[in-house]
Amino acid sequence: MLVALVSIIAYDIWFSGALEQRRAFAVLSLERGFQYGLGGEAAVAKLLLLDSQNSAQQDYLAEDWAQPFPPTEFGAALIEGRVEDMQGRFNLNSLIDPTTGTASQDRLDQFRRLLTLVGLETKWADLTVDWLDADLQPTFPDGGEDAIYSTQMPPYLPPNNAITSTSELLALPGFGIERYRKLEPFITALPADVHLNVCTAPAEVLDSLSSTQQQFSTDKQALAKQREHACFPTILYMQTTISPADWNRVQPILSEKSDYFRVTSVTTIGTAQFTLYSLLRRNGGLSQPILRSWSND
């Protein structure tokens, strides 16, 4: 009995020690992954600084900052990443006019067109407006305010304010992860007055600017070909291809430059993987992180 008792105690000590060791390794791996991610963030900030010095007039997909970082070994870690221009996406916060605090009809119509282009129902545009605006009046015809959220389980209320993450769309009743995955590559959440960079915008976002025609999403390969060496389409090109009425509505929000970029750094250490998402704002050439989020798989 004494031998059995000693064996049980010894096994318990060994098991507890092994478990603590694994926990410590996991915590250390996450911390190392975070630090490697910060290193990737700093490297991109340097690239963006050089870009602002060398090509101050345009930001487009053929530039160095837009090229993916191939998997690279640093000791026991494998690091890869990419940079995305967030100003090439439709800005959800632009649905609310910052001067009036009410819905911008032009941006609302554009968002409805974008939803149609990606295969989603247009009703989500009205619900998104009511998620953002400060009033309690549902947007016609498909909006909804406190009443529809207070009946959810558990009940909650819309923020009635600007958002910092597009994932807030998942709080819209019935929206769901599948719709979000379809829409996520085309949307962002930035300050409401940030302009859209036509040089980097996806075909669907470009086509959402026009109420009468689709020219980019019908031949995405041609668009990619045009972007291999320069900015395309330019603002001048957009002016010549959409109707005068549409041009008057979209011209104030268009740009060929960007200040907001998202860095995705993926670090793999053994079987652990750490992904850091950093939103950088370039201000006068210098880039600073304004938002970070992470996940571990």
N, C-alpha and C positions, 0 to 999 in steps of 0.2 A: 504493500500500500504506500509506503514511503517513497519507493522508486517511482511508482505511478504518479504520485502527487508532484514529485520533483519534475518529472517529465512534462506534466501538464503546465506547470509554472514556467518551465524553460521554453516550451512551445509558445505560450502566451507572450512571453518576453520577446521571443524571436519574431512572432507575427506582428506584434505592435511596433517593433523596431523597423521591420520591413515596410509596414504601412506608412510610418512616419517618413521613412526614406523616400518612398514614392511620392508622398505629398510634397516633401521638400524639393524633389526634383521637378515636379510639375510647377510649383511656384517659381522656382529658379528659371525654368524654361520660359514661362510667361513673362517674367521680368526681362530676360535676355531678348525675347521676341519683341517686347515693347521698345527696348533700347535700340535694337536693330531697325525697327520701324521709324524711330526718331532720326536715325542716321539716314534712312531713305528720304525722309521728309526734308532734311537739311540739304541733301544732294539735289533734290528737285528745286528747292529754293535757289540754289546756286545756278541751276540751269535756267530758271526763269529770270534771274538777274542778268545773265549773259544774253538771253533772248531780248530783254528790254533794251539792252545796250546796242545790240546788232540789228534788230528789226523792230523799231519802235512803232511802226505804223500799222502792222497787222499781226494777228496770231492765227496760224492755220496748221492743218494736220500733218504737213510735210516737215515741220520744224523738229529740232532735236527733242524738245520737251515732250512731244506727243508720241515718241517711239517707246514701245514697251521695253522694260528692263528684263533681259533674259535671266533664267536661273543662274545665280552665282554663288559659289561656296565661300564662306567666311568661317574657317575653322570647322566646327561641327554643324554649322548652320547653313541652310540653303535659302537664299533670298531672291525674290522676284517681285516685280511691281509694274504699275502703269500710272499714267497721269491722264485725267479727263478734264476737259474744259467745261465747267458747269454753266458758263454763259452761252453754251451752244444748245441749251435745253430750254423748254418752256418753264418760266418761273411762276410757280403757283401763287406766290405772294403778289404778283402783278395783277391778279384778278381783282384786287382792291385798289382803287385810286388813292394814293397816299395824301392827296390834297383834299379830298372830300370824305374819305373813309367809307365810301360806298362802292358798289361793284362797277368795274370798268366794262362797259358793254362791248367794246372792241376786243378786249382780252378774253371776255367770256365767250364771245362768238368764236374766237380763235381756238380756245380750249375745246369747245364743242367739236370743231372740225378735227382737231388732233385726236380726240377720243374716237371719232368715226374712222379716221385713218388707221388707227391701231386695232380696230375691231371691237370697240367698247360702246356701251350705251351713253348717249349724251346727257342723261339725267345726272350723271356724277358731277358734271360741271356746276349745276345749280346747288347740289349738296355741298360741294367744296366751297363755293362762295359763302354759303350760310355758315360753314365751319369757321370761316375767316372773318366775316364782317361783324361789326359791333351791334347792329340792330337785331331785333327779334322777329322781323317779318320774313317769312319764307320767300325765297326767290321763285318767281313764276317761270315754268309751271311745275318743276320737280324738286324744289328746295325743301328744306326742313330745318326747324330750329329745336328748341329745348324739348318740345313734346315728343319727338320721335326718339330722342336719346334717353329721356327719363323713363321710358318703358323697356329699355334694354336690360339684360341680366348679366352683370350688375348694372344699375342705372348710372349714367354720367351725363355731363353737359359739354357742349362744344366750347372751345377756348375763346371764340370770337376775337381772335388776334392773329398776328402773323405767326407762321410756323418756322421751325428750324430744321425739320426733317420731313421728307416726302412720305415717310412711313406712317405719318398721321392719317393718311388716306385709309389705312386699314381700320380706323375707328368709324368710318362711315358704315352704317348698317347694311350688311349684305355685300359690301365691296369685295372682300376676300383676297387671299394671297394670289390666286391665279390672275385676277385682273391687275393686281399690283405689279406682278412680274411682267405683264405685257406693257404696262405704262411706264414703269420705273426708268428705263433707259432714255426717256424723252422729257423728263420733268426734273425740276430742282426747286430748292427753297432758299432764295436769296433775298436781299433787300428789294422792295417793290420797284425801285427806280433803276435797277440794273438793266442794261441793254442786252439784246440778243446778238451774239456773234454769228453772222451768216456764214463765215468761213468754216466753222466747225459744227454747225447745226445739222442734225440728222435730216434725211430726206423728208420724213413725215413732219418735222417741225417747220421746215422750209415751206412745204406745201400748205401747212395750216395758215400761213400768212395770206393766202389768196382765197377768196370766196368763190372763184369762178373756174379754177383750173388746177390740175395736178401735173407737174412736169418732172419732179425729182424722184418721187417714190415709185414711179412707173418704170424707171431704169436706174436702179441704185448703182449698178456697175459703171455706168457712164459717169455718174457723179463722183464715184471713187477715183476713176481714171483722171478726171479733171483736177482732183485734189492732190495728185501725186507730187506736184512740184510747186504749187502756188495756192493762194486763196481763191476759192470758188464756191458759190457765186460771190461776186463782189456786190456792194450796195448799188453801184451803177447798173450792174447786170440785172439785179432784182427790179430796179425801177423800170427797165425796158421790157420786162416780161410779165408784170402783173398790171391789172387795170389801174387807171388813175385814182379811182375811188379807194381801192385797196391800198395803193401807195400812200395816199394821204393819211390813212389810218395807221399804217405800220412804220412809216419812215421815222417817226420820233423815237422808236425803240430799237432801231437797228444800229449795229456797230461792226467793225472788223477787228476790234481789240477786246481783250479779256483781262479781268483782274481776279477772277475766282476759279481756282483749280482744285480738284480732288485727287489726292495721292493715295493709292492703295498699295500697301506694302505687305507681302505675304512671307513670313519666316517659318521655316520648317526645321525643327530640331528633334532628331530621332523620329518618334511617332507623333510628336506634338506639333501643332500648327497654330500660328498666331497671325491674325490679320488686323492691321491698323489702317483706319480710314482718317485722313487728315484733310480738312478743308483749308486751303491757303488763300490768303488775300494778298495780292501784289499791290503795293502802294508806293509809287515812285521808284519802282525797280526792286525794292526789298519786299520779300514775302514773309508773312507771319501766319502761324496757325490760329484760326479763330474757332475751330470746332474739331474735336477728335472723338472717334468711337472705335470700338474694337470687338473682335470675336475670337474665340479659340475653338478649334475643331479637333 
